Amino acid sequence: MKKRLLIAGIPLELSYVYDTYLTERIHPYEDDTIVPTHRIIVEVKSDFIPVHTSPLFRHKNRLLFREEKSNILMVRNEESGQFSHQIIYDDDYVNVFLYLNPILQERLPDLEYLLSGVFFYEMALTKGLLTMHASAVVHQGRAWIFSAPSGVGKSTLANWFLEAYEEDFILNDDKPLLEQTPNGFLVHGSPWSGKTSQQANLSVPLGPIIFLSQGQTNQV
């Protein structure tokens, strides 16, 4: 499936394979009138593009190569010893190709969602947009950001706001995008919102950024 999307001002062509996560979440961002400047292409294939150079970098099961103007990341499956995915991308992340090995089986939709999000956020970074691991709630016209390690209670606190204030809504429940503009900071939604589908295609002025720590009892 190939879609044209406008996300936080970035015109993106996204070609993906599975409906599991992306179809529902990208729908608000679809815009067939745009001319894409960036591409993320996902394919499921076992015959990866051959690499003819030695790796520049090795870390555990990951090998990074450089050929001409492209970076090539190869990831080896620890169980089978085969390469499970190959990622080819430009220095400026204008074009990203994600090749996933069918040996991943039921993990394929998860990996497609995860990797497409990771590389979209790399694209966004080249445009001056910063992502935070946080839940962003729109409260009184501003984006309140709750940031903490996984499991501390970001989403719990965000949902408390939704229960307490019926006009509130979640802009992104996992990785909102922050942008500095001449008129202050903006927070953007995106389709990649972690385990939940709570997100919105909006840009909202930044409110407070709140860093959470976990207490001994379930209270604020």
C-alpha positions in Angstrom: 0.0 0.0 0.0 1.3 3.4 -1.0 0.2 6.6 0.7 1.0 10.3 0.6 1.2 11.8 4.0 1.8 15.2 5.5 3.2 14.8 9.0 4.5 17.8 11.0 5.0 19.6 7.7 7.0 16.8 6.1 5.6 15.5 2.8 6.1 11.7 3.0 5.5 8.8 0.6 5.0 5.7 2.7 4.7 2.2 1.1 3.9 -0.4 3.7 2.8 -4.0 3.8 0.6 -4.7 6.8 -2.7 -3.2 8.0 -2.1 -4.2 11.6 -0.9 -0.7 12.9 -0.4 1.8 10.1 -3.6 1.9 8.1 -5.8 3.3 10.9 -3.2 5.6 12.3 -2.0 7.2 9.0 -5.5 8.0 7.7 -5.7 11.5 9.3 -2.4 12.4 7.7 -3.2 11.3 4.1 -3.0 14.1 1.5 -3.0 13.2 -2.1 -2.3 16.8 -3.2 1.3 16.9 -1.8 4.5 16.2 -3.7 6.5 14.0 -1.4 10.1 15.0 -0.6 10.8 12.0 1.6 10.1 8.3 1.1 9.9 5.2 3.4 9.5 2.0 1.4 8.9 -1.3 3.2 9.2 -4.7 1.5 9.2 -8.3 2.7 11.9 -10.2 0.9 14.7 -12.7 1.7 17.0 -11.8 -1.2 18.6 -8.7 0.2 20.6 -6.3 -1.9 24.3 -7.6 -2.0 26.9 -5.6 -0.1 30.3 -5.4 -1.6 32.3 -3.6 1.1 33.5 -4.4 4.5 31.5 -3.1 7.5 32.4 0.2 8.9 30.9 -0.6 12.3 29.8 -3.7 14.2 27.7 -3.9 17.3 26.4 -7.2 18.6 24.2 -8.4 15.7 24.3 -5.2 13.7 26.6 -4.3 10.8 26.8 -0.9 9.2 28.2 -0.5 5.6 28.8 2.4 3.4 28.4 2.2 -0.4 28.5 5.2 -2.7 25.9 7.6 -1.2 24.0 5.1 0.9 24.3 3.7 4.4 23.3 0.0 4.7 22.4 -1.5 8.1 22.2 -5.3 8.3 20.7 -7.0 11.4 21.3 -10.7 12.0 18.7 -12.9 13.7 20.3 -14.4 16.7 18.3 -17.6 16.6 18.7 -18.5 12.9 22.0 -16.7 12.2 20.4 -15.2 9.0 20.0 -11.5 8.4 16.5 -10.6 9.5 16.4 -7.1 8.0 18.3 -4.7 5.8 17.9 -0.9 5.9 19.3 1.4 3.2 19.1 5.1 3.7 20.6 8.4 2.6 22.7 10.6 4.8 19.8 13.1 5.0 17.2 10.3 5.3 15.3 11.5 2.2 15.0 7.9 1.0 14.7 4.9 3.4 14.2 1.3 2.3 13.3 -1.3 4.9 13.6 -4.9 3.7 12.3 -7.4 6.2 13.0 -11.2 6.0 9.9 -13.5 6.0 11.7 -15.6 8.7 10.4 -13.0 11.2 6.9 -14.4 10.6 4.4 -12.9 13.2 6.9 -10.2 14.2 6.8 -8.6 10.7 3.9 -6.1 11.4 5.5 -5.0 14.7 8.9 -4.5 13.1 7.4 -2.6 10.1 5.6 -0.2 12.5 8.6 0.2 14.8 11.2 0.8 12.1 9.1 3.1 9.9 8.6 5.2 13.0 12.3 5.2 14.0 13.3 6.4 10.5 10.6 8.9 10.2 11.8 10.5 13.4 15.4 10.6 11.9 13.9 12.4 9.0 12.2 14.9 11.3 15.4 15.5 13.2 17.1 16.7 9.9 14.2 19.3 9.7 14.8 20.6 13.3 12.0 18.6 14.9 12.8 16.8 18.1 10.9 13.8 19.5 10.4 13.1 23.2 9.5 9.8 24.8 6.4 11.2 26.4 2.6 11.4 26.3 1.2 14.8 25.1 -2.2 15.9 26.2 -3.9 19.0 24.8 -5.2 20.8 27.9 -6.6 24.4 27.7 -5.2 24.9 24.2 -1.6 23.8 25.0 0.2 20.5 24.8 1.1 19.2 28.3 4.0 16.7 28.0 4.5 13.9 30.5 7.8 12.2 30.1 9.2 9.2 32.0 10.7 5.8 31.4 8.3 3.1 30.3 5.9 1.8 33.0 6.1 4.9 35.3 2.7 6.2 34.4 2.7 8.7 31.5 -0.4 7.2 29.9 -2.1 6.8 33.2 -1.7 10.4 34.1 -2.7 11.5 30.5 -5.9 9.4 30.8 -6.6 11.0 34.1 -6.7 14.4 32.3 -9.1 13.0 29.8 -11.4 11.8 32.6 -11.2 15.1 34.5 -11.5 17.4 31.5 -13.9 16.2 28.8 -12.5 18.7 26.2 -8.9 17.3 26.6 -7.5 14.8 24.1 -4.2 13.1 23.5 -1.9 14.6 20.8 0.5 11.6 20.8 0.7 8.9 23.5 4.4 8.0 22.9 6.6 10.3 20.8 5.3 13.8 20.2 7.4 16.1 18.0 8.6 19.4 19.2 9.5 22.3 16.9 11.0 25.7 17.7 9.4 28.5 15.7 9.8 32.3 15.8 6.5 32.4 17.8 7.5 29.7 20.3 7.5 25.9 20.5 4.9 23.8 18.7 4.1 20.2 19.4 3.0 18.0 16.5 1.2 14.7 16.4 2.3 11.8 14.3 1.0 8.3 13.4 3.6 6.6 15.5 2.1 6.6 19.0 3.5 3.5 20.7 1.2 0.7 21.9 -1.9 2.8 21.6 -3.5 4.5 18.6 -4.1 7.7 20.6 -2.8 10.6 18.4 -4.1 13.5 16.4 -2.9 15.3 13.2 -2.6 18.7 14.9 0.1 21.3 15.8 -0.4 22.8 19.3 1.6 25.4 21.3 3.8 23.8 23.9 2.7 23.9 27.6 4.6 22.5 30.5 7.0 19.6 30.2 6.6 17.4 33.3 9.1 14.6 34.2 7.5 11.9 36.3 9.0 9.5 38.8 7.2 6.4 40.2 5.9 6.5 43.7 5.1 3.7 46.2 1.3 4.3 45.9 -1.0 4.9 42.9 -1.6 8.6 43.4 -0.5 12.0 42.0 
